[in-house]
Amino acid sequence: MPQLDHVNIHTRDATTMIGFLETVVQARRGYRPPFQNPGHWLYLEGQPSIHLDVVDRDDSYPQGMVNHCAFGPYDFERIVERVKSTGFPYEFSEIPDTDIGQIFVYGPEGLKVELQYRRSIATQ
């Protein structure tokens, strides 16, 4: 069965982007094949799920066809603490008719990340 393999993000500031994704998503740096272009691979549960390509551009990446990428589920209290520690803006939402809560974090260079948590767990 096909599944999503990875997300590729173009960044002009790899250090800031990696720090953001390590803190918020709990991604970890790992092996990246020796491509000619500079970049990094970040791993989630042993898989290279986030590929960063370092690019040269003047402005933050413009909004495009992909609005955001979502990760989860996370423990509510822990994820809120990590999100707040980044200093980036965020907002809460929820998926109607489900127990899924959402935190949208607006990170470096215009990257929008959705972090999901189980609302029934968060309210206990």
C-alpha positions as CSV (number, residue, x, y, z in Angstrom):
1,M,0.0,0.0,0.0
2,P,1.5,3.4,-1.0
3,Q,2.1,5.9,1.8
4,L,3.6,9.3,2.2
5,D,7.4,8.9,2.3
6,H,8.7,12.3,3.2
7,V,8.1,16.1,3.0
8,N,10.7,18.3,1.3
9,I,11.2,21.8,2.6
10,H,13.3,24.5,0.9
11,T,15.0,26.6,3.6
12,R,17.5,29.5,3.5
13,D,18.4,29.1,7.2
14,A,18.9,25.4,7.9
15,T,20.0,26.0,11.5
16,T,16.8,27.8,12.5
17,M,14.6,25.4,10.6
18,I,16.3,22.4,12.1
19,G,16.0,23.8,15.6
20,F,12.3,24.6,15.1
21,L,11.5,21.1,13.8
22,E,13.6,19.4,16.5
23,T,11.8,21.3,19.2
24,V,8.2,21.2,17.8
25,V,8.0,17.9,15.9
26,Q,10.8,16.1,17.8
27,A,12.6,15.3,14.5
28,R,16.2,14.2,14.8
29,R,19.1,14.8,12.4
30,G,20.3,11.8,10.6
31,Y,22.2,10.4,7.6
32,R,21.6,12.1,4.2
33,P,23.1,10.7,1.0
34,P,25.8,12.9,-0.5
35,F,23.6,14.9,-2.9
36,Q,25.3,17.8,-4.8
37,N,23.0,20.4,-3.3
38,P,23.3,21.2,0.4
39,G,20.7,19.9,2.8
40,H,19.7,17.8,5.8
41,W,17.5,14.9,6.5
42,L,15.4,14.8,9.7
43,Y,14.1,11.5,11.1
44,L,10.9,10.6,12.8
45,E,10.8,7.1,14.4
46,G,13.8,6.0,12.4
47,Q,12.5,7.2,9.0
48,P,13.9,10.2,7.0
49,S,10.6,12.0,7.0
50,I,11.6,15.6,6.5
51,H,14.1,16.6,3.8
52,L,15.5,20.1,3.9
53,D,17.1,21.6,0.9
54,V,19.2,24.7,1.5
55,V,18.4,27.4,-1.1
56,D,19.4,30.9,-1.8
57,R,16.5,33.4,-1.9
58,D,15.8,36.7,-0.3
59,D,12.3,36.3,1.2
60,S,10.4,33.7,3.1
61,Y,8.9,31.0,1.0
62,P,5.6,32.2,-0.5
63,Q,2.4,30.3,0.3
64,G,1.8,27.7,-2.3
65,M,-0.4,24.7,-3.1
66,V,0.7,22.9,0.1
67,N,-0.7,24.8,3.1
68,H,0.8,22.8,5.9
69,C,2.1,19.5,7.1
70,A,0.7,17.7,10.1
71,F,2.3,15.5,12.7
72,G,1.0,13.6,15.7
73,P,-0.4,12.5,17.9
74,Y,1.4,14.2,20.7
75,D,0.9,14.6,24.5
76,F,-1.0,17.8,24.9
77,E,0.9,19.3,27.8
78,R,4.3,18.5,26.5
79,I,3.6,19.7,23.0
80,V,2.1,23.0,24.2
81,E,5.3,23.5,26.4
82,R,7.5,22.9,23.4
83,V,5.5,25.1,21.1
84,K,5.6,28.0,23.6
85,S,9.4,27.6,24.0
86,T,9.9,28.4,20.3
87,G,8.5,31.9,20.5
88,F,6.7,31.4,17.2
89,P,3.0,32.2,16.9
90,Y,0.4,29.4,17.2
91,E,-3.3,28.8,17.4
92,F,-5.6,26.1,18.6
93,S,-8.2,24.4,16.5
94,E,-10.0,21.0,16.3
95,I,-11.3,18.5,13.8
96,P,-15.1,18.5,14.1
97,D,-16.8,15.3,15.3
98,T,-13.5,13.8,16.4
99,D,-11.4,13.8,19.5
100,I,-8.5,15.3,17.6
101,G,-7.2,18.7,18.7
102,Q,-4.8,20.8,16.6
103,I,-2.1,23.3,17.2
104,F,-1.0,25.3,14.2
105,V,2.5,26.7,14.6
106,Y,3.7,29.4,12.2
107,G,7.4,28.7,12.1
108,P,10.5,30.1,10.3
109,E,10.3,31.2,6.7
110,G,6.5,30.9,6.6
111,L,6.4,27.1,7.4
112,K,3.0,26.1,8.9
113,V,3.0,23.0,11.0
114,E,0.0,21.2,12.4
115,L,0.5,19.3,15.6
116,Q,-2.3,16.9,16.6
117,Y,-3.3,15.6,20.0
118,R,-6.2,13.6,21.4
119,R,-8.6,16.0,23.1
120,S,-10.0,13.3,25.4
121,I,-6.5,12.8,26.8
122,A,-5.8,16.6,27.1
123,T,-8.9,17.2,29.2
124,Q,-8.4,14.3,31.7
